[in-house]
Amino acid sequence: MSKDNPPLKKSEENPEPGLGPMGFGILLGTAALYALYLVLPIVFGGPYNMRFLTGPSAFVPIAGYLAIAIILAVRPRTSRWGAGLLIGLGIFTLLGGGLCVGSLAQWRA
């Protein structure tokens, strides 16, 4: 043992790390995307009464989200936050695709 780093006592153990900016970005990003694409259509009366997320315009929020996430990931001060948002986009795509395939598999022709 060196004199600079004395051994830690049991009461002085390192604390567990918190959620951090990356975890917060993952949670916030995934929740925001699911709220936009699942909750918002339900609030506006289903897909037949809602016209602003139909066709190609459904990809505009994803493009904006992706641009913001990339800008945050490139900057050194916000890189963890941006990385969390990008991971959140991946989780949204993976789970959202599973939900979509699951609902389409239940349809009868």
C-alpha positions in Angstrom: 0.0 0.0 0.0 1.2 3.5 -0.8 1.0 6.4 1.6 -1.0 8.4 -0.9 -3.9 5.9 -1.1 -4.7 4.4 2.3 -7.1 1.4 2.3 -10.8 2.2 2.5 -12.7 1.2 5.6 -16.0 -0.5 5.2 -17.9 2.6 6.1 -15.9 4.6 3.5 -16.6 2.5 0.4 -17.1 4.2 -2.9 -20.8 5.1 -3.4 -22.7 3.5 -6.2 -22.9 5.8 -9.3 -26.2 7.4 -10.1 -28.2 7.4 -13.3 -25.9 9.9 -15.0 -26.4 11.8 -18.2 -26.2 8.8 -20.4 -28.9 6.9 -18.5 -31.0 10.0 -18.2 -30.7 10.5 -22.0 -31.8 6.9 -22.7 -34.8 7.1 -20.4 -35.9 10.6 -21.5 -35.3 9.9 -25.2 -37.1 6.6 -25.3 -40.1 7.9 -23.3 -40.4 11.0 -25.5 -40.4 9.0 -28.7 -43.0 6.5 -27.3 -45.1 9.4 -26.1 -45.0 11.1 -29.5 -45.8 8.0 -31.6 -48.0 6.0 -29.2 -49.7 8.3 -26.7 -50.3 11.3 -28.9 -52.3 9.4 -31.5 -54.5 7.9 -28.8 -55.1 11.3 -27.3 -56.1 12.7 -30.7 -58.6 9.9 -31.3 -56.6 7.3 -33.1 -54.9 7.2 -36.5 -58.0 8.1 -38.5 -58.5 11.5 -36.8 -54.8 12.5 -36.8 -53.2 13.8 -40.0 -49.8 15.2 -38.9 -48.0 11.9 -38.3 -49.1 10.1 -41.5 -47.0 9.2 -44.5 -43.6 10.7 -44.9 -44.2 13.4 -42.3 -44.0 10.6 -39.6 -40.2 10.7 -40.1 -39.8 14.4 -39.5 -39.7 14.1 -35.7 -37.2 11.2 -35.9 -35.0 13.3 -38.2 -35.1 16.2 -35.8 -34.4 14.0 -32.8 -31.5 12.3 -34.6 -30.0 15.7 -35.6 -30.2 17.0 -32.0 -28.7 13.7 -30.6 -25.8 13.8 -33.0 -25.0 17.4 -32.3 -25.0 16.7 -28.5 -22.9 13.5 -29.0 -20.2 15.4 -31.0 -19.7 18.1 -28.4 -17.4 17.0 -25.6 -19.4 18.6 -22.7 -22.7 16.9 -23.8 -21.3 13.7 -25.4 -22.8 11.3 -22.8 -26.2 13.0 -23.0 -26.1 12.7 -26.8 -25.0 9.1 -26.7 -27.9 8.3 -24.3 -30.3 9.9 -26.8 -28.9 7.8 -29.6 -29.1 4.6 -27.6 -32.7 5.6 -26.7 -33.5 5.9 -30.4 -32.1 2.4 -30.9 -34.2 1.0 -28.1 -37.3 2.8 -29.5 -36.7 1.3 -32.9 -36.1 -2.2 -31.6 -39.0 -2.3 -29.3 -41.3 -0.3 -31.6 -40.5 -2.7 -34.5 -41.4 -5.6 -32.2 -44.7 -4.0 -31.2 -45.5 -3.3 -34.9 -44.7 -6.8 -36.0 -46.6 -8.3 -33.1 -49.7 -6.3 -34.0 -49.5 -7.1 -37.7 -49.1 -10.8 -37.0 -52.5 -10.8 -35.2 -54.4 -9.4 -38.2 -56.4 -11.9 -40.3 -56.5 -11.4 -44.0 
